[in-house]
Amino acid sequence: MAVRDRTIEQDGGRPMAAAHVDAALEAFVVEHYDRLLRLARLICRDAVDATDAVQAGLEQAWRRRSSLRDPERRRAWLDRIVVREAIRITRRRRTMVQRIFGLDQGVEWIEPADAPAGSVELRIELRAAFESLSPEQRAVVALHLYAGHSVAATADIVGAPVETVRSRLRLARERLRHALEEAVE
Amino acid sequence: MTQITDERLDLELVGFLHNHAEELYGAPDAGAMARRIAGSERSIRGLFARTLARPMVRVAIVGMLLAAAIGVTVLAGALRSGTIRNGLMVVSPELGFDPETGTYSSMEYCGGRCADAVYAFLISWSRDGRQMVFVDWNGLDGDIQTGRTGWSIWRYRADSSELTLINECPADGGCFVGEFSVDSRFVAFVETDWHPFEGTKDPPPGIGSVPNRAQPPTTWRLVAVDLVDGTRRQVEASTKVVPGAPHMSWTADGRVLLATQPGPSGFQVGMQLFDLDTGDVSEPVRRWPGAVGRVSPDGLTIAYVTYERPPRGDGIWRPEEHVPELWLSDVDGSNPRLVYHGDPREFYSGPIWSPDGTQVAVAGLGIIELATGNVRELSSGSVGDWLPAS
């Protein structure tokens, strides 16, 4: 049996030439995809879920793009759509099937060989603590500390009161601080 | 304990978050995502979503639903008479995927094949598509009310609606996976005293709070029940090898292949072949960091995903070096044939055989035609059980 490259994208079983892809849609995806994928990755448990969240979010955004009147708010608008998809997908994965059979369950990550000495344990502790947070907590941490949104903007994106976001951030930081202190000890 | 300042905490967190966000093994690039979305937009699902977004359409749908209510009785009658949907892949219990057209559709539990509204979990169909096994647990609401406590495994016949209790699971644990043998005479499953919701703050409705136990689970066993005479065979195993993936399948000669996680070695997942008559356990394919697969519907061939060993071979997992591959072999691991050699950073999982044994669906890759090696990309990141043709 021959080894074959994946040579063709298909749509409904029919070959789909790249030239037929809507150029405007492609430009829209290329502009936002990498940033949204990394944001979703921080909320989801793996890259497959993050990809699904970004795909669902971008599909929604593309269909509803005419409803966005202020282009200045496009980034926050996209963040809102994708973050909420990421939370929804992550919560859905906590169903029984996923809890029992998720391949990521109990996985001990093997760190790269070139990781700086002393940092491996710290990263393992931080990763475990971060993944033990709820999807909503991971979302506010990712939006505030990674994407650089203010607390108020984060609250707007996740659709929660500012005080709730502050509370989620405080609880998340306490848990992550504890993990860091354990690792440094 | 060392006190961490706020400044140090933020510094460490920002560094960690930027590293963590880069863990994107298997994610497509922007161009592939654009094509995927373009394909979805052109699909029936995309058309449906765009149409549903219009207010007038929503009003019309409400009216149509009212009118359609009259037809529900007729539809139920059709289901009872054995009308069966054909060839769907079960992506989730309520979502079906047609691999031929690339479209999704909502689906009743048990694929719309049951005369009764069976609310079941971990469904697995026999090769002929006429009966299924499923896991039930206390507290589920549905038309089938067992009235029992704890977990149990049942068989349901789609043509007669006959429901048969196959196994009552350990009171302090559960059962996972039910799988028919090739000739549909036996059902295999895994029985353990580990409860999947142990210590969970928010278990599903009906499960109730399950406190953490002081001692870890002590046993798990692979069990096969003869559906003709009810006899039971089992192989005990230690907790050093735990079931870690939903891949269970039967060979034509009556052995069971099960994907397992061998002990505390983290990422590694392997396949073990259990002989329920002798208790022998073998490992047909031994590859680092693991190999996961299933036996074909005829019980003669294993399709499995593994990774090419990089030149350094130092036991370190580097996603940029490890290349996923799809292989076929005989059930004892002999006669290996490479079917597909992927790209670094891709992550494949879950080889699922088509019911006719001519294709294999792999999450992260697509559906591969074994005779030609041609690949059709899937518009979903996951694959599920592929229902047999009716």
Chai-1 contact restraints between the chains, C-beta under 6 A:
chainA,res_idxA,chainB,res_idxB,connection_type,confidence,min_distance_angstrom,max_distance_angstrom,comment,restraint_id
A,M1,B,R337,contact,1.0,0.0,6.0,A-B,restraint_1
A,M1,B,V339,contact,1.0,0.0,6.0,A-B,restraint_2
A,A2,B,G373,contact,1.0,0.0,6.0,A-B,restraint_3
A,V3,B,L338,contact,1.0,0.0,6.0,A-B,restraint_4
A,V3,B,H341,contact,1.0,0.0,6.0,A-B,restraint_5
A,R4,B,G373,contact,1.0,0.0,6.0,A-B,restraint_6
A,R6,B,V375,contact,1.0,0.0,6.0,A-B,restraint_7
A,E9,B,R35,contact,1.0,0.0,6.0,A-B,restraint_8
A,Q10,B,R376,contact,1.0,0.0,6.0,A-B,restraint_9
A,D11,B,G39,contact,1.0,0.0,6.0,A-B,restraint_10
A,G12,B,T101,contact,1.0,0.0,6.0,A-B,restraint_11
A,G12,B,G102,contact,1.0,0.0,6.0,A-B,restraint_12
A,V21,B,R35,contact,1.0,0.0,6.0,A-B,restraint_13
A,V21,B,A38,contact,1.0,0.0,6.0,A-B,restraint_14
A,D22,B,A38,contact,1.0,0.0,6.0,A-B,restraint_15
A,L25,B,A38,contact,1.0,0.0,6.0,A-B,restraint_16
A,E26,B,A34,contact,1.0,0.0,6.0,A-B,restraint_17
A,V29,B,A30,contact,1.0,0.0,6.0,A-B,restraint_18
A,V29,B,M33,contact,1.0,0.0,6.0,A-B,restraint_19
A,V29,B,A34,contact,1.0,0.0,6.0,A-B,restraint_20
A,V30,B,A30,contact,1.0,0.0,6.0,A-B,restraint_21
A,Y33,B,A30,contact,1.0,0.0,6.0,A-B,restraint_22
A,Y33,B,M33,contact,1.0,0.0,6.0,A-B,restraint_23
A,L37,B,A27,contact,1.0,0.0,6.0,A-B,restraint_24
A,R38,B,A21,contact,1.0,0.0,6.0,A-B,restraint_25
A,R41,B,A21,contact,1.0,0.0,6.0,A-B,restraint_26
A,L42,B,A21,contact,1.0,0.0,6.0,A-B,restraint_27
A,A47,B,L24,contact,1.0,0.0,6.0,A-B,restraint_28
A,A47,B,Y25,contact,1.0,0.0,6.0,A-B,restraint_29
A,A47,B,G26,contact,1.0,0.0,6.0,A-B,restraint_30
A,A47,B,A27,contact,1.0,0.0,6.0,A-B,restraint_31
A,V48,B,G381,contact,1.0,0.0,6.0,A-B,restraint_32
A,T51,B,A27,contact,1.0,0.0,6.0,A-B,restraint_33
A,T51,B,G381,contact,1.0,0.0,6.0,A-B,restraint_34
A,D52,B,G381,contact,1.0,0.0,6.0,A-B,restraint_35
A,L58,B,I37,contact,1.0,0.0,6.0,A-B,restraint_36
A,E59,B,I37,contact,1.0,0.0,6.0,A-B,restraint_37
A,R63,B,R50,contact,1.0,0.0,6.0,A-B,restraint_38
A,R99,B,P196,contact,1.0,0.0,6.0,A-B,restraint_39
A,I100,B,F176,contact,1.0,0.0,6.0,A-B,restraint_40
A,I100,B,P196,contact,1.0,0.0,6.0,A-B,restraint_41
A,F101,B,A245,contact,1.0,0.0,6.0,A-B,restraint_42
A,F101,B,P246,contact,1.0,0.0,6.0,A-B,restraint_43
A,L103,B,A245,contact,1.0,0.0,6.0,A-B,restraint_44
A,V107,B,G266,contact,1.0,0.0,6.0,A-B,restraint_45
A,V107,B,F267,contact,1.0,0.0,6.0,A-B,restraint_46
A,E108,B,G266,contact,1.0,0.0,6.0,A-B,restraint_47
A,I110,B,W317,contact,1.0,0.0,6.0,A-B,restraint_48
A,A113,B,I316,contact,1.0,0.0,6.0,A-B,restraint_49
A,L126,B,F16,contact,1.0,0.0,6.0,A-B,restraint_50
A,L145,B,L13,contact,1.0,0.0,6.0,A-B,restraint_51
A,L145,B,V14,contact,1.0,0.0,6.0,A-B,restraint_52
A,L145,B,L17,contact,1.0,0.0,6.0,A-B,restraint_53
A,Y146,B,L17,contact,1.0,0.0,6.0,A-B,restraint_54
A,R177,B,I4,contact,1.0,0.0,6.0,A-B,restraint_55
A,R177,B,L9,contact,1.0,0.0,6.0,A-B,restraint_56
A,L180,B,I4,contact,1.0,0.0,6.0,A-B,restraint_57
A,L180,B,E12,contact,1.0,0.0,6.0,A-B,restraint_58
A,E181,B,M1,contact,1.0,0.0,6.0,A-B,restraint_59
A,E181,B,T2,contact,1.0,0.0,6.0,A-B,restraint_60
A,E181,B,I4,contact,1.0,0.0,6.0,A-B,restraint_61
A,V184,B,T2,contact,1.0,0.0,6.0,A-B,restraint_62
A,E185,B,M1,contact,1.0,0.0,6.0,A-B,restraint_63
A,E185,B,T2,contact,1.0,0.0,6.0,A-B,restraint_64
